[in-house]
Amino acid sequence: MRLTGIMQGLRAIGRQPTIRLLSTTSPRPAGEVRIVEVGPRDGLQNERRSIDLETKLELIRRLAQTGVRNIEAGSFVAPKWVPQMANSADVLNHLLGHPPTSLHPITYNYLVPNLKGLQNLLRTADDVKPVSLEPDLSQPSDDPNAPPSPPPSPNEQEEAEPAPITSTEDPNEMPSDTSGVNNPVKPELSSASDRQMEISIFTAATEAFSKANTNCSIAESLERCKGIVTLAKQRNIRVRGYVSVALGCPYEGPDVPPARVADITTSLLEMGADEVSIADTTGMGTAPRTRDLLRALSATGIANQDLALHFHDTFGQALVNAVVGLEHGIRTFDSSVGGLGGCPFSKGATGNVATEDLVYCLHSLGATTGVDVDKMAEIGDWISKELGRSNDSRAGKAVLARLRA
Protein backbone atom coordinates (compact mmCIF):
# COMPACT_ATOMS: atom_id res chain seq x y z
CA MET A 1 0.00 0.00 0.00
CA ARG A 2 1.31 3.45 -0.85
CA LEU A 3 2.05 5.97 1.92
CA THR A 4 -0.89 8.14 0.81
CA GLY A 5 -3.20 5.17 1.20
CA ILE A 6 -1.94 4.55 4.73
CA MET A 7 -2.49 8.20 5.66
CA GLN A 8 -6.03 8.18 4.23
CA GLY A 9 -6.85 4.98 6.11
CA LEU A 10 -5.63 6.42 9.41
CA ARG A 11 -7.66 9.58 8.92
CA ALA A 12 -10.75 7.49 8.14
CA ILE A 13 -10.60 5.77 11.52
CA GLY A 14 -9.78 8.98 13.39
CA ARG A 15 -6.16 8.17 14.21
CA GLN A 16 -3.13 10.33 13.64
CA PRO A 17 -0.04 8.74 12.10
CA THR A 18 2.78 8.13 14.54
CA ILE A 19 5.77 10.36 13.80
CA ARG A 20 9.18 9.40 15.18
CA LEU A 21 10.68 12.62 16.50
CA LEU A 22 13.82 11.53 18.32
CA SER A 23 15.91 10.20 15.48
CA THR A 24 16.81 10.85 11.88
CA THR A 25 14.65 9.17 9.27
CA SER A 26 17.45 6.71 8.45
CA PRO A 27 19.33 5.73 11.65
CA ARG A 28 22.91 4.77 10.88
CA PRO A 29 24.82 1.80 12.29
CA ALA A 30 26.68 2.75 15.44
CA GLY A 31 30.11 1.81 14.04
CA GLU A 32 33.30 3.17 15.56
CA VAL A 33 32.99 6.05 18.02
CA ARG A 34 35.81 8.23 19.29
CA ILE A 35 35.79 9.18 22.98
CA VAL A 36 37.52 12.38 24.09
CA GLU A 37 38.31 12.02 27.80
CA VAL A 38 38.02 15.46 29.41
CA GLY A 39 38.43 14.47 33.06
CA PRO A 40 41.94 15.84 33.74
CA ARG A 41 40.96 19.30 32.45
CA ASP A 42 37.23 19.99 32.24
CA GLY A 43 36.56 17.42 34.94
CA LEU A 44 38.96 18.85 37.52
CA GLN A 45 38.79 22.58 36.82
CA ASN A 46 35.80 23.20 39.07
CA GLU A 47 36.99 21.16 42.07
CA ARG A 48 37.31 23.28 45.20
CA ARG A 49 39.94 21.13 46.82
CA SER A 50 43.45 21.79 45.49
CA ILE A 51 44.73 18.87 43.40
CA ASP A 52 48.47 18.25 43.40
CA LEU A 53 50.49 17.63 40.28
CA GLU A 54 51.23 13.98 41.01
CA THR A 55 47.50 13.15 41.33
CA LYS A 56 46.82 14.75 37.93
CA LEU A 57 49.69 12.87 36.32
CA GLU A 58 48.61 9.60 37.91
CA LEU A 59 45.07 10.14 36.60
CA ILE A 60 46.45 10.65 33.09
CA ARG A 61 48.76 7.62 33.39
CA ARG A 62 45.83 5.41 34.37
CA LEU A 63 43.58 6.80 31.62
CA ALA A 64 46.31 6.09 29.08
CA GLN A 65 45.89 2.38 29.86
CA THR A 66 42.17 2.29 29.01
CA GLY A 67 42.34 2.58 25.23
CA VAL A 68 41.33 6.25 24.90
CA ARG A 69 43.23 8.14 22.22
CA ASN A 70 42.33 11.73 23.17
CA ILE A 71 42.78 13.25 26.63
CA GLU A 72 42.28 16.85 27.75
CA ALA A 73 45.32 17.41 29.95
CA GLY A 74 45.31 21.06 31.00
CA SER A 75 44.48 24.69 30.36
CA PHE A 76 46.82 27.64 29.85
CA VAL A 77 44.57 30.17 31.55
CA ALA A 78 45.32 32.70 34.25
CA PRO A 79 45.51 30.90 37.63
CA LYS A 80 43.48 33.79 39.07
CA TRP A 81 40.47 32.57 37.10
CA VAL A 82 40.96 28.80 37.20
CA PRO A 83 43.38 28.01 40.06
CA GLN A 84 43.05 24.27 39.52
CA MET A 85 44.85 24.58 36.17
CA ALA A 86 47.81 26.58 37.53
CA ASN A 87 50.25 23.70 37.01
CA SER A 88 49.27 22.91 33.42
CA ALA A 89 52.75 23.87 32.21
CA ASP A 90 54.17 21.19 34.50
CA VAL A 91 51.67 18.67 33.13
CA LEU A 92 52.65 19.53 29.55
CA ASN A 93 56.34 19.41 30.45
CA HIS A 94 56.00 15.96 31.93
CA LEU A 95 53.83 14.47 29.18
CA LEU A 96 56.17 15.67 26.45
CA GLY A 97 59.31 14.59 28.27
CA HIS A 98 57.99 11.46 29.98
CA PRO A 99 54.93 10.24 28.06
CA PRO A 100 52.95 7.51 29.83
CA THR A 101 52.88 4.01 28.45
CA SER A 102 49.69 3.62 26.42
CA LEU A 103 47.91 1.09 24.24
CA HIS A 104 47.82 3.55 21.33
CA PRO A 105 49.33 6.95 20.51
CA ILE A 106 47.46 9.56 22.56
CA THR A 107 46.75 13.15 21.61
CA TYR A 108 46.86 15.46 24.63
CA ASN A 109 44.76 18.60 24.42
CA TYR A 110 45.31 21.96 26.14
CA LEU A 111 42.79 24.77 26.21
CA VAL A 112 44.14 28.24 25.45
CA PRO A 113 42.00 31.36 26.02
CA ASN A 114 44.01 33.77 23.88
CA LEU A 115 47.19 34.25 21.87
CA LYS A 116 49.32 34.80 24.97
CA GLY A 117 48.11 31.51 26.39
CA LEU A 118 49.22 29.70 23.23
CA GLN A 119 52.57 31.49 23.30
CA ASN A 120 53.10 30.31 26.87
CA LEU A 121 52.23 26.76 25.83
CA LEU A 122 54.69 26.91 22.95
CA ARG A 123 57.48 28.21 25.18
CA THR A 124 56.93 25.31 27.52
CA ALA A 125 56.83 22.79 24.66
CA ASP A 126 59.91 24.24 22.97
CA ASP A 127 61.92 24.12 26.20
CA VAL A 128 61.20 20.44 26.76
CA LYS A 129 64.17 18.36 25.67
CA PRO A 130 62.95 15.59 23.34
CA VAL A 131 63.27 12.15 24.91
CA SER A 132 65.75 10.09 22.94
CA LEU A 133 67.76 6.93 23.22
CA GLU A 134 70.71 8.75 21.64
CA PRO A 135 73.59 9.90 23.90
CA ASP A 136 73.06 13.20 25.69
CA LEU A 137 75.62 15.48 24.03
CA SER A 138 74.97 18.27 26.53
CA GLN A 139 76.81 16.26 29.19
CA PRO A 140 80.63 15.99 29.36
CA SER A 141 81.94 12.95 27.50
CA ASP A 142 84.91 10.76 28.39
CA ASP A 143 85.60 10.34 24.68
CA PRO A 144 88.23 12.91 23.60
CA ASN A 145 86.97 12.60 20.01
CA ALA A 146 83.38 13.39 20.93
CA PRO A 147 81.92 16.49 19.24
CA PRO A 148 81.59 19.65 21.37
CA SER A 149 78.28 20.43 23.07
CA PRO A 150 76.08 22.85 21.14
CA PRO A 151 75.47 26.30 22.67
CA PRO A 152 72.21 26.85 24.57
CA SER A 153 69.24 28.05 22.58
CA PRO A 154 68.41 31.75 22.94
CA ASN A 155 64.87 30.71 23.80
CA GLU A 156 66.11 29.16 27.03
CA GLN A 157 67.04 32.61 28.31
CA GLU A 158 63.77 34.29 27.42
CA GLU A 159 61.25 35.13 30.09
CA ALA A 160 57.56 34.50 29.56
CA GLU A 161 55.48 37.61 29.10
CA PRO A 162 52.27 38.08 31.07
CA ALA A 163 49.28 36.80 29.12
CA PRO A 164 45.78 38.04 29.89
CA ILE A 165 42.85 35.66 29.82
CA THR A 166 40.07 38.22 29.55
CA SER A 167 41.79 41.60 29.74
CA THR A 168 45.20 43.16 30.24
CA GLU A 169 44.45 43.42 33.97
CA ASP A 170 44.56 39.63 34.45
CA PRO A 171 48.05 38.24 33.76
CA ASN A 172 48.30 34.63 32.68
CA GLU A 173 51.50 33.86 34.54
CA MET A 174 52.49 30.26 34.18
CA PRO A 175 54.38 28.24 36.82
CA SER A 176 57.74 26.53 36.47
CA ASP A 177 58.28 24.28 33.48
CA THR A 178 59.77 21.47 35.56
CA SER A 179 57.58 18.83 37.13
CA GLY A 180 60.25 17.00 39.08
CA VAL A 181 58.40 13.69 38.59
CA ASN A 182 60.31 10.69 37.24
CA ASN A 183 58.65 8.06 35.11
CA PRO A 184 59.78 5.48 32.52
CA VAL A 185 60.16 7.10 29.12
CA LYS A 186 60.07 6.15 25.48
CA PRO A 187 61.43 8.01 22.44
CA GLU A 188 59.52 11.03 21.18
CA LEU A 189 60.09 13.32 18.22
CA SER A 190 60.83 16.97 18.69
CA SER A 191 58.04 18.80 16.91
CA ALA A 192 54.84 19.69 18.72
CA SER A 193 52.69 17.88 16.15
CA ASP A 194 54.83 14.74 16.27
CA ARG A 195 54.43 14.65 20.01
CA GLN A 196 50.66 14.35 19.71
CA MET A 197 49.64 17.77 21.10
CA GLU A 198 46.60 19.82 20.14
CA ILE A 199 44.90 22.92 21.49
CA SER A 200 41.32 23.97 22.12
CA ILE A 201 39.82 27.39 21.57
CA PHE A 202 36.38 28.41 22.74
CA THR A 203 33.53 30.81 22.32
CA ALA A 204 29.91 30.86 23.46
CA ALA A 205 26.50 30.74 21.84
CA THR A 206 25.07 33.61 23.91
CA GLU A 207 26.34 37.12 24.51
CA ALA A 208 25.68 36.98 28.25
CA PHE A 209 27.75 33.85 28.76
CA SER A 210 30.52 35.17 26.52
CA LYS A 211 30.74 38.32 28.64
CA ALA A 212 30.79 36.31 31.88
CA ASN A 213 33.31 33.75 30.66
CA THR A 214 35.69 35.79 28.51
CA ASN A 215 34.73 39.42 29.13
CA CYS A 216 34.03 40.02 25.46
CA SER A 217 31.31 39.67 22.87
CA ILE A 218 30.88 36.62 20.63
CA ALA A 219 32.28 38.58 17.68
CA GLU A 220 35.29 39.67 19.72
CA SER A 221 35.93 36.12 20.93
CA LEU A 222 35.87 34.84 17.34
CA GLU A 223 38.32 37.54 16.31
CA ARG A 224 40.56 36.50 19.19
CA CYS A 225 40.37 32.89 18.02
CA LYS A 226 41.66 33.80 14.55
CA GLY A 227 45.07 34.80 15.86
CA ILE A 228 45.33 31.62 17.91
CA VAL A 229 44.43 29.42 14.94
CA THR A 230 46.90 31.21 12.67
CA LEU A 231 49.81 30.64 15.04
CA ALA A 232 48.77 27.06 15.75
CA LYS A 233 48.65 26.24 12.04
CA GLN A 234 52.09 27.79 11.55
CA ARG A 235 53.32 25.28 14.11
CA ASN A 236 51.32 22.42 12.58
CA ILE A 237 49.20 22.00 15.72
CA ARG A 238 45.67 20.63 15.44
CA VAL A 239 42.92 22.97 16.70
CA ARG A 240 39.68 21.97 18.36
CA GLY A 241 36.93 24.53 18.83
CA TYR A 242 34.26 24.66 21.54
CA VAL A 243 30.88 26.37 21.39
CA SER A 244 29.66 26.66 24.98
CA VAL A 245 26.01 26.83 26.14
CA ALA A 246 24.77 25.60 22.76
CA LEU A 247 21.65 24.04 24.31
CA GLY A 248 20.96 26.37 27.20
CA CYS A 249 22.47 29.37 28.95
CA PRO A 250 22.43 30.14 32.70
CA TYR A 251 21.74 33.81 31.89
CA GLU A 252 19.57 33.71 28.77
CA GLY A 253 17.69 30.46 29.34
CA PRO A 254 17.27 27.19 27.43
CA ASP A 255 16.17 28.55 24.07
CA VAL A 256 19.45 29.19 22.28
CA PRO A 257 18.77 29.68 18.55
CA PRO A 258 20.19 26.70 16.60
CA ALA A 259 20.95 28.98 13.64
CA ARG A 260 23.25 31.06 15.80
CA VAL A 261 25.14 27.97 16.97
CA ALA A 262 25.47 26.89 13.34
CA ASP A 263 26.82 30.30 12.30
CA ILE A 264 29.42 30.31 15.09
CA THR A 265 30.46 26.75 14.30
CA THR A 266 30.85 27.66 10.65
CA SER A 267 33.05 30.62 11.61
CA LEU A 268 35.34 28.38 13.67
CA LEU A 269 35.68 25.81 10.88
CA GLU A 270 36.26 28.45 8.22
CA MET A 271 39.08 30.05 10.21
CA GLY A 272 40.84 26.67 10.38
CA ALA A 273 39.53 24.68 13.33
CA ASP A 274 39.84 20.96 12.60
CA GLU A 275 36.83 20.00 14.72
CA VAL A 276 34.19 21.78 16.79
CA SER A 277 32.67 20.36 19.95
CA ILE A 278 29.11 21.53 20.54
CA ALA A 279 28.76 21.84 24.30
CA ASP A 280 25.65 21.57 26.45
CA THR A 281 27.49 23.34 29.26
CA THR A 282 24.47 23.66 31.54
CA GLY A 283 22.92 20.25 30.86
CA MET A 284 19.67 21.93 29.78
CA GLY A 285 19.60 20.08 26.47
CA THR A 286 16.74 17.74 25.61
CA ALA A 287 16.37 15.17 22.86
CA PRO A 288 14.10 17.32 20.64
CA ARG A 289 16.33 20.40 20.99
CA THR A 290 19.45 18.32 20.34
CA ARG A 291 17.81 16.94 17.20
CA ASP A 292 16.84 20.43 16.03
CA LEU A 293 20.34 21.76 16.63
CA LEU A 294 21.96 18.92 14.71
CA ARG A 295 19.57 19.45 11.81
CA ALA A 296 20.44 23.15 11.76
CA LEU A 297 24.15 22.32 11.69
CA SER A 298 23.62 19.88 8.81
CA ALA A 299 21.48 22.40 6.92
CA THR A 300 24.35 24.87 7.09
CA GLY A 301 26.54 22.34 5.30
CA ILE A 302 28.63 21.26 8.30
CA ALA A 303 29.76 17.64 8.00
CA ASN A 304 29.20 15.27 10.91
CA GLN A 305 32.87 14.30 10.92
CA ASP A 306 33.77 17.90 11.78
CA LEU A 307 31.63 17.83 14.92
CA ALA A 308 31.77 16.43 18.44
CA LEU A 309 29.14 16.55 21.17
CA HIS A 310 29.81 17.50 24.77
CA PHE A 311 26.99 16.84 27.25
CA HIS A 312 26.63 17.59 30.94
CA ASP A 313 24.22 15.46 32.93
CA THR A 314 22.61 18.13 35.14
CA PHE A 315 19.07 16.97 34.36
CA GLY A 316 19.89 13.36 33.56
CA GLN A 317 19.52 13.84 29.80
CA ALA A 318 23.11 13.37 28.63
CA LEU A 319 22.85 9.75 27.46
CA VAL A 320 19.51 10.36 25.71
CA ASN A 321 21.02 13.33 23.89
CA ALA A 322 24.11 11.31 23.00
CA VAL A 323 21.95 8.61 21.40
CA VAL A 324 20.17 11.30 19.36
CA GLY A 325 23.58 12.48 18.22
CA LEU A 326 24.65 8.94 17.40
CA GLU A 327 21.56 8.33 15.26
CA HIS A 328 22.20 11.62 13.48
CA GLY A 329 25.67 10.41 12.53
CA ILE A 330 27.95 12.05 15.10
CA ARG A 331 30.88 9.79 15.96
CA THR A 332 32.90 11.84 18.48
CA PHE A 333 31.74 12.44 22.05
CA ASP A 334 33.35 14.11 25.06
CA SER A 335 33.01 12.53 28.50
CA SER A 336 34.67 12.55 31.91
CA VAL A 337 35.68 9.59 34.06
CA GLY A 338 33.50 9.30 37.15
CA GLY A 339 31.26 12.10 35.85
CA LEU A 340 33.77 14.72 37.01
CA GLY A 341 33.13 18.28 36.00
CA GLY A 342 31.13 21.43 36.20
CA CYS A 343 31.59 24.94 34.89
CA PRO A 344 32.98 27.82 37.00
CA PHE A 345 30.76 30.23 35.06
CA SER A 346 27.56 28.17 35.17
CA LYS A 347 26.31 27.75 38.71
CA GLY A 348 24.38 24.57 39.30
CA ALA A 349 25.73 22.74 36.26
CA THR A 350 26.88 19.31 37.35
CA GLY A 351 29.52 17.10 35.80
CA ASN A 352 30.08 15.86 32.30
CA VAL A 353 28.43 12.64 31.23
CA ALA A 354 30.48 9.87 32.86
CA THR A 355 32.80 8.06 30.47
CA GLU A 356 31.80 4.72 31.99
CA ASP A 357 28.10 5.44 31.39
CA LEU A 358 28.63 6.67 27.84
CA VAL A 359 30.91 3.79 26.83
CA TYR A 360 28.57 1.19 28.35
CA CYS A 361 25.63 2.75 26.49
CA LEU A 362 27.51 2.92 23.19
CA HIS A 363 28.70 -0.67 23.46
CA SER A 364 25.14 -1.81 24.17
CA LEU A 365 24.09 -0.21 20.87
CA GLY A 366 26.76 -2.07 18.93
CA ALA A 367 29.33 0.72 18.75
CA THR A 368 33.04 0.14 19.23
CA THR A 369 35.14 2.63 21.20
CA GLY A 370 38.34 0.76 22.04
CA VAL A 371 37.82 1.80 25.66
CA ASP A 372 37.99 -0.78 28.46
CA VAL A 373 34.95 0.03 30.59
CA ASP A 374 36.20 -2.14 33.47
CA LYS A 375 39.44 -0.19 33.72
CA MET A 376 37.57 3.09 33.37
CA ALA A 377 35.24 2.11 36.22
CA GLU A 378 38.21 1.40 38.48
CA ILE A 379 39.71 4.79 37.65
CA GLY A 380 36.42 6.54 38.33
CA ASP A 381 36.27 4.91 41.75
CA TRP A 382 39.90 5.79 42.50
CA ILE A 383 39.77 9.47 41.47
CA SER A 384 36.45 9.99 43.26
CA LYS A 385 38.05 8.76 46.49
CA GLU A 386 41.14 10.90 45.90
CA LEU A 387 38.94 13.98 45.56
CA GLY A 388 36.69 13.07 48.47
CA ARG A 389 33.57 13.13 46.33
CA SER A 390 30.90 10.68 45.27
CA ASN A 391 31.32 8.59 42.15
CA ASP A 392 28.69 9.90 39.74
CA SER A 393 28.90 7.03 37.27
CA ARG A 394 26.00 4.61 37.59
CA ALA A 395 27.46 2.14 35.12
CA GLY A 396 30.84 2.45 36.79
CA LYS A 397 29.47 1.51 40.19
CA ALA A 398 27.55 -1.42 38.71
CA VAL A 399 30.64 -2.67 36.90
CA LEU A 400 32.69 -2.45 40.09
CA ALA A 401 30.04 -4.38 42.01
CA ARG A 402 30.26 -7.14 39.41
CA LEU A 403 34.06 -7.18 39.43
CA ARG A 404 34.20 -7.36 43.21
CA ALA A 405 31.43 -9.91 43.66
C-alpha positions in Angstrom: 0.0 0.0 0.0 1.3 3.5 -0.8 2.1 6.0 1.9 -0.9 8.1 0.8 -3.2 5.2 1.2 -1.9 4.6 4.7 -2.5 8.2 5.7 -6.0 8.2 4.2 -6.9 5.0 6.1 -5.6 6.4 9.4 -7.7 9.6 8.9 -10.8 7.5 8.1 -10.6 5.8 11.5 -9.8 9.0 13.4 -6.2 8.2 14.2 -3.1 10.3 13.6 0.0 8.7 12.1 2.8 8.1 14.5 5.8 10.4 13.8 9.2 9.4 15.2 10.7 12.6 16.5 13.8 11.5 18.3 15.9 10.2 15.5 16.8 10.8 11.9 14.6 9.2 9.3 17.4 6.7 8.5 19.3 5.7 11.6 22.9 4.8 10.9 24.8 1.8 12.3 26.7 2.8 15.4 30.1 1.8 14.0 33.3 3.2 15.6 33.0 6.0 18.0 35.8 8.2 19.3 35.8 9.2 23.0 37.5 12.4 24.1 38.3 12.0 27.8 38.0 15.5 29.4 38.4 14.5 33.1 41.9 15.8 33.7 41.0 19.3 32.4 37.2 20.0 32.2 36.6 17.4 34.9 39.0 18.8 37.5 38.8 22.6 36.8 35.8 23.2 39.1 37.0 21.2 42.1 37.3 23.3 45.2 39.9 21.1 46.8 43.5 21.8 45.5 44.7 18.9 43.4 48.5 18.2 43.4 50.5 17.6 40.3 51.2 14.0 41.0 47.5 13.2 41.3 46.8 14.7 37.9 49.7 12.9 36.3 48.6 9.6 37.9 45.1 10.1 36.6 46.5 10.7 33.1 48.8 7.6 33.4 45.8 5.4 34.4 43.6 6.8 31.6 46.3 6.1 29.1 45.9 2.4 29.9 42.2 2.3 29.0 42.3 2.6 25.2 41.3 6.2 24.9 43.2 8.1 22.2 42.3 11.7 23.2 42.8 13.3 26.6 42.3 16.8 27.7 45.3 17.4 30.0 45.3 21.1 31.0 44.5 24.7 30.4 46.8 27.6 29.8 44.6 30.2 31.5 45.3 32.7 34.2 45.5 30.9 37.6 43.5 33.8 39.1 40.5 32.6 37.1 41.0 28.8 37.2 43.4 28.0 40.1 43.1 24.3 39.5 44.8 24.6 36.2 47.8 26.6 37.5 50.2 23.7 37.0 49.3 22.9 33.4 52.7 23.9 32.2 54.2 21.2 34.5 51.7 18.7 33.1 52.7 19.5 29.5 56.3 19.4 30.4 56.0 16.0 31.9 53.8 14.5 29.2 56.2 15.7 26.5 59.3 14.6 28.3 58.0 11.5 30.0 54.9 10.2 28.1 52.9 7.5 29.8 52.9 4.0 28.5 49.7 3.6 26.4 47.9 1.1 24.2 47.8 3.6 21.3 49.3 6.9 20.5 47.5 9.6 22.6 46.8 13.2 21.6 46.9 15.5 24.6 44.8 18.6 24.4 45.3 22.0 26.1 42.8 24.8 26.2 44.1 28.2 25.5 42.0 31.4 26.0 44.0 33.8 23.9 47.2 34.3 21.9 49.3 34.8 25.0 48.1 31.5 26.4 49.2 29.7 23.2 52.6 31.5 23.3 53.1 30.3 26.9 52.2 26.8 25.8 54.7 26.9 23.0 57.5 28.2 25.2 56.9 25.3 27.5 56.8 22.8 24.7 59.9 24.2 23.0 61.9 24.1 26.2 61.2 20.4 26.8 64.2 18.4 25.7 62.9 15.6 23.3 63.3 12.2 24.9 65.7 10.1 22.9 67.8 6.9 23.2 70.7 8.8 21.6 73.6 9.9 23.9 73.1 13.2 25.7 75.6 15.5 24.0 75.0 18.3 26.5 76.8 16.3 29.2 80.6 16.0 29.4 81.9 13.0 27.5 84.9 10.8 28.4 85.6 10.3 24.7 88.2 12.9 23.6 87.0 12.6 20.0 83.4 13.4 20.9 81.9 16.5 19.2 81.6 19.6 21.4 78.3 20.4 23.1 76.1 22.9 21.1 75.5 26.3 22.7 72.2 26.9 24.6 69.2 28.1 22.6 68.4 31.8 22.9 64.9 30.7 23.8 66.1 29.2 27.0 67.0 32.6 28.3 63.8 34.3 27.4 61.2 35.1 30.1 57.6 34.5 29.6 55.5 37.6 29.1 52.3 38.1 31.1 49.3 36.8 29.1 45.8 38.0 29.9 42.9 35.7 29.8 40.1 38.2 29.5 41.8 41.6 29.7 45.2 43.2 30.2 44.5 43.4 34.0 44.6 39.6 34.4 48.1 38.2 33.8 48.3 34.6 32.7 51.5 33.9 34.5 52.5 30.3 34.2 54.4 28.2 36.8 57.7 26.5 36.5 58.3 24.3 33.5 59.8 21.5 35.6 57.6 18.8 37.1 60.2 17.0 39.1 58.4 13.7 38.6 60.3 10.7 37.2 58.7 8.1 35.1 59.8 5.5 32.5 60.2 7.1 29.1 60.1 6.1 25.5 61.4 8.0 22.4 59.5 11.0 21.2 60.1 13.3 18.2 60.8 17.0 18.7 58.0 18.8 16.9 54.8 19.7 18.7 52.7 17.9 16.1 54.8 14.7 16.3 54.4 14.6 20.0 50.7 14.4 19.7 49.6 17.8 21.1 46.6 19.8 20.1 44.9 22.9 21.5 41.3 24.0 22.1 39.8 27.4 21.6 36.4 28.4 22.7 33.5 30.8 22.3 29.9 30.9 23.5 26.5 30.7 21.8 25.1 33.6 23.9 26.3 37.1 24.5 25.7 37.0 28.3 27.8 33.8 28.8 30.5 35.2 26.5 30.7 38.3 28.6 30.8 36.3 31.9 33.3 33.8 30.7 35.7 35.8 28.5 34.7 39.4 29.1 34.0 40.0 25.5 31.3 39.7 22.9 30.9 36.6 20.6 32.3 38.6 17.7 35.3 39.7 19.7 35.9 36.1 20.9 35.9 34.8 17.3 38.3 37.5 16.3 40.6 36.5 19.2 40.4 32.9 18.0 41.7 33.8 14.6 45.1 34.8 15.9 45.3 31.6 17.9 44.4 29.4 14.9 46.9 31.2 12.7 49.8 30.6 15.0 48.8 27.1 15.7 48.7 26.2 12.0 52.1 27.8 11.6 53.3 25.3 14.1 51.3 22.4 12.6 49.2 22.0 15.7 45.7 20.6 15.4 42.9 23.0 16.7 39.7 22.0 18.4 36.9 24.5 18.8 34.3 24.7 21.5 30.9 26.4 21.4 29.7 26.7 25.0 26.0 26.8 26.1 24.8 25.6 22.8 21.7 24.0 24.3 21.0 26.4 27.2 22.5 29.4 28.9 22.4 30.1 32.7 21.7 33.8 31.9 19.6 33.7 28.8 17.7 30.5 29.3 17.3 27.2 27.4 16.2 28.5 24.1 19.5 29.2 22.3 18.8 29.7 18.5 20.2 26.7 16.6 21.0 29.0 13.6 23.3 31.1 15.8 25.1 28.0 17.0 25.5 26.9 13.3 26.8 30.3 12.3 29.4 30.3 15.1 30.5 26.7 14.3 30.9 27.7 10.6 33.1 30.6 11.6 35.3 28.4 13.7 35.7 25.8 10.9 36.3 28.5 8.2 39.1 30.0 10.2 40.8 26.7 10.4 39.5 24.7 13.3 39.8 21.0 12.6 36.8 20.0 14.7 34.2 21.8 16.8 32.7 20.4 20.0 29.1 21.5 20.5 28.8 21.8 24.3 25.6 21.6 26.4 27.5 23.3 29.3 24.5 23.7 31.5 22.9 20.3 30.9 19.7 21.9 29.8 19.6 20.1 26.5 16.7 17.7 25.6 16.4 15.2 22.9 14.1 17.3 20.6 16.3 20.4 21.0 19.4 18.3 20.3 17.8 16.9 17.2 16.8 20.4 16.0 20.3 21.8 16.6 22.0 18.9 14.7 19.6 19.4 11.8 20.4 23.2 11.8 24.1 22.3 11.7 23.6 19.9 8.8 21.5 22.4 6.9 24.4 24.9 7.1 26.5 22.3 5.3 28.6 21.3 8.3 29.8 17.6 8.0 29.2 15.3 10.9 32.9 14.3 10.9 33.8 17.9 11.8 31.6 17.8 14.9 31.8 16.4 18.4 29.1 16.5 21.2 29.8 17.5 24.8 27.0 16.8 27.2 26.6 17.6 30.9 24.2 15.5 32.9 22.6 18.1 35.1 19.1 17.0 34.4 19.9 13.4 33.6 19.5 13.8 29.8 23.1 13.4 28.6 22.8 9.8 27.5 19.5 10.4 25.7 21.0 13.3 23.9 24.1 11.3 23.0 22.0 8.6 21.4 20.2 11.3 19.4 23.6 12.5 18.2 24.7 8.9 17.4 21.6 8.3 15.3 22.2 11.6 13.5 25.7 10.4 12.5 28.0 12.1 15.1 30.9 9.8 16.0 32.9 11.8 18.5 31.7 12.4 22.1 33.3 14.1 25.1 33.0 12.5 28.5 34.7 12.5 31.9 35.7 9.6 34.1 33.5 9.3 37.2 31.3 12.1 35.9 33.8 14.7 37.0 33.1 18.3 36.0 31.1 21.4 36.2 31.6 24.9 34.9 33.0 27.8 37.0 30.8 30.2 35.1 27.6 28.2 35.2 26.3 27.8 38.7 24.4 24.6 39.3 25.7 22.7 36.3 26.9 19.3 37.4 29.5 17.1 35.8 30.1 15.9 32.3 28.4 12.6 31.2 30.5 9.9 32.9 32.8 8.1 30.5 31.8 4.7 32.0 28.1 5.4 31.4 28.6 6.7 27.8 30.9 3.8 26.8 28.6 1.2 28.4 25.6 2.8 26.5 27.5 2.9 23.2 28.7 -0.7 23.5 25.1 -1.8 24.2 24.1 -0.2 20.9 26.8 -2.1 18.9 29.3 0.7 18.8 33.0 0.1 19.2 35.1 2.6 21.2 38.3 0.8 22.0 37.8 1.8 25.7 38.0 -0.8 28.5 34.9 0.0 30.6 36.2 -2.1 33.5 39.4 -0.2 33.7 37.6 3.1 33.4 35.2 2.1 36.2 38.2 1.4 38.5 39.7 4.8 37.7 36.4 6.5 38.3 36.3 4.9 41.8 39.9 5.8 42.5 39.8 9.5 41.5 36.5 10.0 43.3 38.0 8.8 46.5 41.1 10.9 45.9 38.9 14.0 45.6 36.7 13.1 48.5 33.6 13.1 46.3 30.9 10.7 45.3 31.3 8.6 42.2 28.7 9.9 39.7 28.9 7.0 37.3 26.0 4.6 37.6 27.5 2.1 35.1 30.8 2.5 36.8 29.5 1.5 40.2 27.5 -1.4 38.7 30.6 -2.7 36.9 32.7 -2.5 40.1 30.0 -4.4 42.0 30.3 -7.1 39.4 34.1 -7.2 39.4 34.2 -7.4 43.2 31.4 -9.9 43.7 
